Amino acid sequence: MHCEKCGTELIPKFLEYEGMIPFCTKCNEYRFNMFNSAVSVLVFNPEKTKILLIKQYHTDFYRLVAGYVNKGESLEECLYREMGEEIGRIPNHVEFNKSKYFDKSNTLISNFAVTLTSEEIFPNYEVDSYEWIEIDKALEAIREKPFTRDLLMSYLNKKK
Ligand SMILES: [Zn+2]
């Protein structure tokens, strides 16, 4: 591992309360492991009987509304921005569901749940298609996406 600022090879150095942390001897600074941060959203209809799933980037599987957190942005700001961009709707209330690390893209994903006041959606060019799907059918529709399925299952189990 090398320093992201100067390229010097990092050495492990003890840091109180943290343990052995990669250290750059040239910058004289610790270099914590870097990862991406993203937000994904379980979007429910007013009756909470359906969930909004979208298709994007000409792929044939359903996804949640989601996006990477920009530098300087909070998770909530990212959620409002992504929902505004992708579906043209802003929720009145945001509920945290769970966070989970996705190793394929080295990303910590924070998942939230929101309920809209109507099923009206204004998708932008990033969204190929969207569908309000009954919750049972949604679980089936995302069966090949265990990561997404786990987020939805966890939320539903908490509500039981
Ligand atoms: Zn350095």
Residues whose N, C-alpha, C, O or C-beta is under 5 A from the ligand:
A	BS01	ZN	C3 K5 C6 G7 T8 C24 K26 C27
